[in-house]
Amino acid sequence: MTRNQVYDAAEVYLQTKINPFTERLKISKTPRKKNISIAMDKGEEITDTIDNDIKLKWRFTEPEKKQKDEYHSANDSKRWFELVFDKKHKDTVMDSYLPYVFARAKAIQEEEKVVRLYTRGLGDDENDNRGSSGWGSIKMEHPSNFGTMAMDPELKRMVIDDLDRFVRRREFYKRVGKAWKRGYLLYGPPGTGKSSLIAAMANYLKFDVYDLELSGVHSNCDLRRVLLSATNRSIMVIEDIDCCAKVQNRGREPDPRSHNNRLTLSGLLNFIDGLWSSCGDERIIVFTTNHKDRLDPALLRPGRMDVHIHMSYCTAKGFDILDSNYLGIHESNPHHLCKEVKGLIESTEVTPAEVAEELMKSDDANGTLSKGLSISSRKRRSRMIK
Ligand SMILES: Nc1ncnc2c1ncn2[C@@H]1O[C@H](COP(=O)(O)OP(=O)(O)OP(=O)(O)O)[C@@H](O)[C@H]1O
């Protein structure tokens, strides 16, 4: 049974209007929500106003439950909200108040949403309607966010702006006749934050993450089924794409006979920009690689992955962020060793993961930074000898 979206929006919106005079409330919590939800109970009324002028009254109504229906969800469909107002305000209510209720409800739901991490092989998620595609999910607890990411500030700004533009461009994508999708290729050495950036993107947008292991996908049909069963407003991640031999054609002509019996690069590309790409909305696909040079040129052609992001070794600016996250040292009041450490970091290939590991070891800034200095200079010397 499809749910009545007006009912759902009203239920969420009215949580914010509950006042001390509401006598009976219902509380609930589902695994997909961060907090307890509070809702009106049967017979309760809540008043609201438009522009502090037009008065409206919401009343929650539910028929008497028959004894045997006490715990039966079929009765759910018979609950409703009654919205009472002077009929001369009908246009205002329909054209501006109800759209406002919808927008507020959507914002509250976004705020409340718990980001989930899907992977195959966890077993089908009983709360989800993913058919037999094998996706199971757990709550994504990765704490990475754009504040904690040690990245060049301009690059970080560019990524945030790109994501913001993407989510607000529903009409734009429709107008230009493009699927509402965005592809990111994250490349750079291990430990530069590719996975952390994906988590930061997901936490920022509140999009679920689908972590797809291509080694477990056996054919293009299988891929289609798996990708189609992911939900909208999600990030599909394929890590280390260069390591998947199945999707490296490197100029070889695909054999049309076995086209659907095995996974091919063209099958994957079909999902990025072919006919299948138009299934679903607001979807992001992310490929990561430690070796961009090893990727099949077909994946790198213009228009295929919209944004290529180079995750680089740690820079002085990146160190400032890590230093502040791990040791609480702020740029405005730097430790006397910071300048020297930053100088070494700029002249050494050291990953943010390596720097983070050193900074984790103690909360004594002096000892940690001195030790970091000696490690960086040792690393630099060993590079110079090579
Ligand atoms: N740019 C970064 N900013 C903040 N922390 C980082 C960054 N890069 C790495 N780290 C830290 O190092 C750990 C490992 O990084 P992460 O797994 O994101 O790197 P990766 O590039 O995805 O590595 P791999 O290619 O091996 O998967 C992270 O959990 C985080 O603590």
The ligand as a Tripos MOL2 file, in Angstrom:
@<TRIPOS>MOLECULE
LIG
   31    33     1     0     0
SMALL
NO_CHARGES

@<TRIPOS>ATOM
      1 N1         42.5860   14.0790    3.8950 N.pl3     1 LIG1
      2 C1         42.3810   13.5740    5.1230 C.ar      1 LIG1
      3 N2         41.8360   14.3200    6.0890 N.ar      1 LIG1
      4 C2         41.6100   13.8270    7.3170 C.ar      1 LIG1
      5 N3         41.9630   12.5830    7.6990 N.ar      1 LIG1
      6 C3         42.5370   11.8010    6.7740 C.ar      1 LIG1
      7 C4         42.7660   12.2420    5.4360 C.ar      1 LIG1
      8 N4         43.3460   11.2480    4.7490 N.ar      1 LIG1
      9 C5         43.4750   10.2220    5.5890 C.ar      1 LIG1
     10 N5         42.9980   10.5370    6.8170 N.ar      1 LIG1
     11 C6         43.0010    9.6510    8.0000 C.3       1 LIG1
     12 O1         43.5780    8.4220    7.5910 O.3       1 LIG1
     13 C7         42.6550    7.3390    7.6740 C.3       1 LIG1
     14 C8         42.7180    6.5090    6.3780 C.3       1 LIG1
     15 O2         42.3090    7.3390    5.2780 O.3       1 LIG1
     16 P1         41.3270    6.8480    4.1060 P.3       1 LIG1
     17 O3         40.9690    5.4150    4.3160 O.co2     1 LIG1
     18 O4         40.2360    7.8240    3.9690 O.co2     1 LIG1
     19 O5         42.3310    6.9610    2.8810 O.3       1 LIG1
     20 P2         42.1730    6.3450    1.4230 P.3       1 LIG1
     21 O6         42.8010    7.3410    0.5050 O.co2     1 LIG1
     22 O7         40.7830    5.9620    1.1730 O.co2     1 LIG1
     23 O8         43.0870    5.0620    1.5150 O.3       1 LIG1
     24 P3         43.0070    3.7120    0.6200 P.3       1 LIG1
     25 O9         43.3480    4.0970   -0.7960 O.co2     1 LIG1
     26 O10        44.0550    2.8410    1.2530 O.co2     1 LIG1
     27 O11        41.6210    3.1700    0.7780 O.co2     1 LIG1
     28 C9         41.3010    7.9970    7.8660 C.3       1 LIG1
     29 O12        40.4700    7.2320    8.6820 O.3       1 LIG1
     30 C10        41.6260    9.3190    8.4930 C.3       1 LIG1
     31 O13        41.7370    9.1610    9.8850 O.3       1 LIG1
@<TRIPOS>BOND
     1     1     2 1
     2     2     3 ar
     3     2     7 ar
     4     3     4 ar
     5     4     5 ar
     6     5     6 ar
     7     6     7 ar
     8     6    10 ar
     9     7     8 ar
    10     8     9 ar
    11     9    10 ar
    12    10    11 1
    13    11    12 1
    14    11    30 1
    15    12    13 1
    16    13    14 1
    17    13    28 1
    18    14    15 1
    19    15    16 1
    20    16    17 2
    21    16    18 1
    22    16    19 1
    23    19    20 1
    24    20    21 2
    25    20    22 1
    26    20    23 1
    27    23    24 1
    28    24    25 2
    29    24    26 1
    30    24    27 1
    31    28    29 1
    32    28    30 1
    33    30    31 1
@<TRIPOS>SUBSTRUCTURE
     1 LIG1         1 GROUP 0 **** ****
